[in-house]
Amino acid sequence: MYTRLTKLILWLLTKYVHSFFKGKTVYVFSGVRRSGNHACINWMANAVMQQKTDMERQGYMVFQSPCETLLHLNEVNIFSPFEYAGYLRKNRRLIEKASVIFVSVEDLVPNEHTCLYYPKGSKVIYITRDILSTLASRLAYNIKRAKDGIDRGDMHIDQNTFNLTKRIRTKTHVWEFDKWLSDSQWRSQFLARFNLQYDIEPAMSTQGGGSTFHGQDKQAATSMTDAQRWSKVEWSPRIKELVKANPGLLSENEKAFTQSW
């Protein structure tokens, strides 16, 4: 329970943080981890810049277009409110140069009107994909990290993973990875919501590590079927029970795949 003083401090801090974005066009991207977040962000970067754009790393969790007019502040909710204020202050020169700023958060679906990470007036895009693909990617990514001894604990799977996915799918602007991948008309219609029209295929993401199963091999990643991806991992009894407890999130293909569970 927040005290009055804590609420006041957070309110003042939010005002300060949002002041960095004054006069900028801001897009906020929110998705569950391993849902195709960076595919969406890189695709939107191409659309905004009206050309293929490779974002260049400028520091920790900061990426900038070569012309310096587009800035991506990546996964900012890893910072506490005070850390985030310091992060923005540290990168204020890059922010000043940019006319368009992308802010991305992961595993966070807050109240957009009061959240520190959602500047007032932002265009908010929520990202989702087939839930089994998200889970398979998380499971495989966890194993890969564990083998290297660098697990961060941010790929856990529990009921909250399903709750976040459910909330995301109720939002106004929902970017669906599976439709984006296969339906050019859907892509054009989605861009039109933001008065954009350049549907330019992005390169494999470097920010998110590329494909969980194929890294930077784009051809292998895009040719892999859902069934092949889902069959690549071992589904434990605990994960199976979580999936079965949330049948409303499954597509018909996912229902068929899990029928024998």
C-alpha positions in Angstrom: 0.0 0.0 0.0 1.5 3.3 -1.1 1.7 6.1 1.5 0.7 9.6 0.4 4.3 10.6 0.3 5.2 7.7 -1.9 2.3 8.5 -4.3 3.5 12.1 -4.4 7.0 11.1 -5.2 5.9 8.7 -8.0 3.6 11.4 -9.4 6.4 14.0 -9.5 8.8 11.4 -11.0 6.3 10.4 -13.7 6.0 14.1 -14.6 9.7 14.4 -14.8 10.2 11.3 -16.9 7.4 12.2 -19.3 9.0 15.7 -19.8 11.8 14.1 -21.8 9.2 13.1 -24.5 7.5 16.5 -24.9 7.2 17.4 -28.6 8.1 13.9 -29.8 6.1 11.2 -31.6 6.2 8.3 -29.3 5.3 4.7 -29.9 5.1 2.3 -26.9 5.4 -1.5 -27.7 4.2 -3.9 -25.0 4.4 -7.7 -25.3 5.1 -10.9 -23.5 8.7 -11.9 -23.9 9.4 -14.1 -27.0 6.2 -13.0 -28.7 8.0 -11.3 -31.7 8.5 -8.0 -30.0 11.6 -7.0 -31.9 10.2 -8.2 -35.2 7.4 -5.7 -34.7 9.6 -2.9 -33.6 12.1 -3.3 -36.5 9.2 -3.6 -39.0 7.7 -0.4 -37.6 11.1 1.3 -37.7 11.2 0.6 -41.5 7.7 1.9 -41.9 8.4 5.1 -40.0 11.7 5.8 -41.8 10.2 4.7 -45.1 13.2 2.5 -45.8 15.1 -0.4 -44.5 16.7 0.8 -41.3 19.3 -0.9 -39.1 19.2 0.5 -35.6 22.6 1.0 -34.1 23.4 0.3 -30.5 24.4 3.5 -28.6 24.6 2.2 -25.1 22.8 -0.1 -22.7 19.3 -0.7 -24.0 19.5 2.3 -26.5 19.4 2.0 -30.3 19.4 4.8 -32.9 18.8 5.1 -36.6 21.8 6.2 -38.7 20.1 9.6 -39.4 19.6 10.0 -35.6 15.9 10.9 -36.0 14.5 7.6 -34.6 15.5 6.3 -31.1 14.6 3.0 -29.5 14.6 2.8 -25.7 14.5 -1.0 -25.2 12.8 -3.0 -22.4 12.8 0.0 -20.1 10.7 -1.6 -17.4 13.8 -3.4 -16.2 14.7 -0.1 -14.6 13.1 1.1 -11.4 11.4 4.5 -11.6 14.5 6.3 -10.2 16.8 4.3 -12.4 14.7 5.1 -15.5 14.9 8.8 -14.7 18.6 8.5 -14.6 18.7 6.4 -17.8 16.7 9.1 -19.6 18.9 11.9 -18.3 22.0 10.0 -19.4 20.6 9.7 -22.9 19.0 13.1 -23.1 21.2 14.2 -26.0 20.1 11.3 -28.1 16.5 12.0 -27.1 16.8 15.6 -28.1 18.0 14.7 -31.6 15.2 12.2 -32.2 11.8 13.2 -33.6 10.3 9.7 -33.2 11.0 7.6 -30.1 10.1 3.9 -29.6 9.7 2.8 -26.0 9.4 -1.0 -25.5 8.4 -2.9 -22.3 8.0 -6.6 -21.8 5.7 -8.6 -19.6 4.0 -5.4 -18.5 0.4 -4.4 -19.2 -0.3 -1.5 -16.9 -2.8 1.3 -16.7 -1.7 3.3 -19.8 -2.9 6.7 -18.3 -0.8 6.5 -15.1 2.2 4.3 -16.0 5.7 5.9 -15.8 6.8 4.0 -18.9 3.9 5.1 -21.1 4.4 8.8 -22.0 1.1 10.8 -22.3 -0.2 10.8 -25.9 1.8 7.7 -27.0 0.7 5.4 -29.8 0.5 2.1 -28.0 1.0 -1.2 -29.8 0.4 -4.5 -28.0 2.2 -7.6 -29.4 1.0 -11.2 -29.3 1.5 -14.5 -31.1 0.2 -18.1 -30.7 0.6 -18.9 -27.0 2.3 -22.3 -27.7 4.9 -20.6 -29.8 5.6 -18.1 -27.0 5.9 -20.9 -24.5 8.0 -23.1 -26.7 10.4 -20.2 -27.3 10.6 -19.4 -23.6 11.3 -23.0 -22.7 14.0 -23.4 -25.4 15.6 -20.0 -24.5 15.7 -21.0 -20.8 17.6 -24.2 -21.6 20.0 -22.3 -23.9 20.8 -19.8 -21.2 21.1 -22.3 -18.5 23.7 -24.3 -20.5 25.8 -21.1 -20.6 25.1 -20.3 -17.0 23.5 -16.9 -17.8 19.8 -17.5 -17.0 18.2 -14.2 -15.9 15.0 -15.7 -14.6 12.9 -13.5 -16.9 11.5 -16.4 -19.0 9.5 -18.1 -16.3 6.0 -19.4 -17.2 3.1 -19.2 -14.8 -0.5 -18.1 -14.8 0.5 -14.5 -15.1 2.0 -15.3 -18.5 -1.5 -16.3 -19.6 -3.2 -13.4 -17.9 -0.9 -10.9 -19.6 -1.5 -12.5 -23.0 -5.3 -12.4 -22.4 -5.1 -8.7 -21.5 -3.0 -7.9 -24.5 -5.5 -9.4 -26.9 -8.2 -7.1 -25.6 -6.4 -3.9 -26.5 -7.1 -1.6 -29.4 -3.9 -1.9 -31.5 -2.8 -5.6 -31.3 0.0 -6.7 -33.6 -0.4 -10.4 -34.2 2.9 -12.1 -35.2 1.3 -15.0 -37.0 -0.9 -12.8 -39.2 1.9 -10.3 -39.8 4.1 -13.2 -41.0 1.6 -14.5 -43.6 -0.9 -11.8 -44.6 0.2 -8.8 -46.6 -3.3 -7.2 -46.5 -3.3 -7.4 -42.7 0.1 -5.7 -42.6 -1.1 -2.9 -44.8 -4.2 -2.4 -42.8 -2.3 -2.3 -39.5 0.2 0.3 -40.8 -2.7 2.4 -42.1 -3.9 2.8 -38.5 -0.9 5.0 -37.9 -0.9 6.7 -41.3 2.0 4.6 -42.4 2.3 2.6 -45.7 5.8 1.2 -46.2 5.6 -2.5 -45.5 9.3 -3.3 -45.5 10.4 -6.7 -44.2 12.9 -6.3 -41.3 16.2 -8.1 -40.8 16.5 -10.7 -38.0 16.5 -9.0 -34.6 19.8 -8.5 -32.9 18.2 -6.9 -29.8 16.2 -10.0 -29.0 18.8 -12.5 -30.1 17.0 -13.5 -33.3 15.0 -16.7 -33.5 15.2 -18.9 -30.4 15.6 -22.0 -32.6 17.6 -20.7 -35.5 19.4 -17.5 -34.3 20.0 -15.2 -37.3 19.1 -17.8 -39.9 16.0 -16.1 -41.3 15.1 -18.6 -43.9 15.2 -21.5 -41.4 13.2 -19.5 -38.9 10.4 -18.5 -41.3 10.1 -21.9 -42.9 9.7 -23.7 -39.6 6.0 -24.7 -39.1 4.2 -24.3 -35.8 3.9 -28.0 -35.3 7.7 -28.4 -35.8 8.4 -25.6 -33.3 6.0 -27.0 -30.7 7.5 -30.4 -31.1 11.0 -29.1 -30.5 10.5 -28.8 -26.7 9.5 -31.1 -23.9 6.1 -30.1 -22.4 6.2 -30.9 -18.7 3.0 -31.8 -16.8 3.0 -28.4 -15.1 3.1 -26.5 -18.4 0.5 -28.8 -19.8 -1.8 -28.1 -16.9 -1.4 -24.4 -17.3 -2.2 -24.6 -21.0 -5.3 -26.8 -20.4 -6.4 -24.3 -17.7 -6.5 -21.5 -20.4 -8.3 -23.0 -23.4 -9.6 -19.6 -24.6 -6.2 -18.6 -25.6 -5.6 -21.5 -28.0 -6.1 -21.4 -31.8 -7.7 -24.4 -33.5 -4.2 -25.7 -34.5 -3.1 -25.4 -30.9 -6.2 -27.2 -29.7 -5.5 -30.0 -32.1 -1.8 -30.2 -31.1 -2.7 -30.4 -27.4 -5.7 -32.8 -27.7 -3.7 -35.8 -26.5 -2.3 -34.0 -23.4 
